[in-house]
């Protein structure tokens, strides 16, 4: 995992310097800390991929720091490898119990150090990859459709994937904007890094949304059982919650409704775009992060700018490139493919019976304008599966699944003609 960021926490300058030189020669990025206070400061400045932590340090030792991280955040900020020149079996067992990945003894063997670092990072990478694959298991990376319109859109998306510019996807919710964002990410140089989704909705509490996106820094009361920590009133009591921006480091962040972000969050995004850094909620220091943002908006952002609800400078930056995702009725010839695909996925991923649409049911569904786009189609398919007779779906089931939706056809299809 070249370019991984490793934090070395050791009170001995010679050890820090030697380990740093070794790791930098291997292509790793390194930060140094001589104690728990500086370690917290370094983690505040940049999230680590791995921490090499000395057991015996003044004020707060390595085991106490592990307990501290658990007490304020419920988990470790990164995989931790413990180092000690006079450790015992009990110390090693306690470190592993507290979540450390491994325990290595000083004097450090070069081969042992590099192998342990490589294994720890590989384990973390595999865990992240498994998590990514589980997330993507319910999503296709290829927006479905063989129509000329969809082929042209996918070709445009591939061209947009060739550079690293921020993008704006215009279109209504449910039209497939997230699928196109995934498609662009999948065809970009960031394809092996995270794809993180921010679902910004008015129903969310503003503080919760801001903390979810930007992360949070706050002070927590000292815990008496931690020992040295309870006597310190400085950075050791700082709790850092990494937000979605940092979780997307190296990859792509998709913001489902950009216009829902408040001015404070818009300002942080603009700062990230222009300087490569932002500030967490409650924090004062800039945090560097490498991320590509793909945003979507159902609202006309120019109108939001004119109304004073959206920053004009951010709009100018992010609207320079992008694409328009059309409503489903604009490529209705793709409906048979979409319907059959969604029925098949319901069988393969949800355990539903394998259902087949007869010609009358297919014709009925293809004649419907689908004002709710792909999202509505998925809901109707779920209802079709429940109504199916031994896996067969006929005209009666299609009519029942659509229910009163057909009464809105003309009114809604006219509304959806905007682009």
Secondary structure as UniProt FT lines:
FT   TURN            2..3
FT   STRAND          5..9
FT   HELIX           13..25
FT   TURN            26..27
FT   STRAND          29..33
FT   HELIX           36..45
FT   STRAND          50..54
FT   HELIX           62..73
FT   STRAND          79..84
FT   HELIX           89..97
FT   TURN            98..99
FT   STRAND          102..105
FT   HELIX           110..136
FT   TURN            137..138
FT   HELIX           148..161
FT   STRAND          167..170
FT   TURN            173..174
FT   HELIX           177..186
FT   TURN            189..192
FT   STRAND          195..198
FT   TURN            202..203
FT   HELIX           206..214
FT   STRAND          216..219
FT   HELIX           224..226
FT   HELIX           228..231
FT   HELIX           235..237
FT   STRAND          238..241
FT   HELIX           244..247
FT   TURN            248..250
FT   STRAND          252..255
FT   HELIX           258..260
FT   HELIX           263..275
FT   STRAND          277..278
FT   STRAND          287..288
FT   STRAND          292..297
FT   HELIX           301..306
FT   TURN            307..308
FT   HELIX           312..318
FT   STRAND          322..324
FT   HELIX           328..334
FT   HELIX           335..350
FT   STRAND          356..357
FT   HELIX           359..367
FT   TURN            371..372
FT   HELIX           373..387
FT   TURN            390..391
FT   STRAND          392..393
FT   HELIX           395..402
FT   HELIX           403..408
FT   HELIX           409..415
FT   TURN            416..417
//
